[in-house]
Amino acid sequence: MKRTFRRILTIVSVAVGLLYCSSEASAQRGEKTLGVAGGYATYNDGGYANIYFQYTFADHFRIAPEMGYVFRSEGASAFTMSVDMQFPFRVARGLSLYPLAGLTFNNWSYRHDGHATRAGADFGGGIDLYLTSNLKLTLQGKYSVMNDTGGGYIGMGIGYVF
């Protein structure tokens, strides 16, 4: 736990440092982003990777579908799909914060016990750091509320803004 906290603190420190190098960009109506992300899943203490898309359809409102895979750890792995609503707010030049809420679907595979397919809800938040007008880093944490398979996802991603 102490090691995880240090890693998160290091990532946040680097993100704040990069803020001074960032452009004037922030989420605007019509903005689209395609990216990849990865991080830590608490349900099986394993890593995950996903592909995400974000579309800002109104000021402070964007839809963000994603598909991913939670790597096998402690005998469990999963395919995940989520559709989240994010509400980004610019807090500084090139830096936005957002809360999120959405729906999720997970299909967990267990080495010896078969499968568990669950639907649930996501809630959490994140930080967008615009490196240029076409490139941004994202740090996100969310919790998926589901029967028997709920857990947190903490990760970082990079996306192309177009």
Summary of the structure (lengths in Angstrom):
residues: 162
radius of gyration: 15.9
end to end distance: 37.6
largest distance: 51.7
contacts: 535
relative contact order: 0.22
helix: 11%
strand: 67%
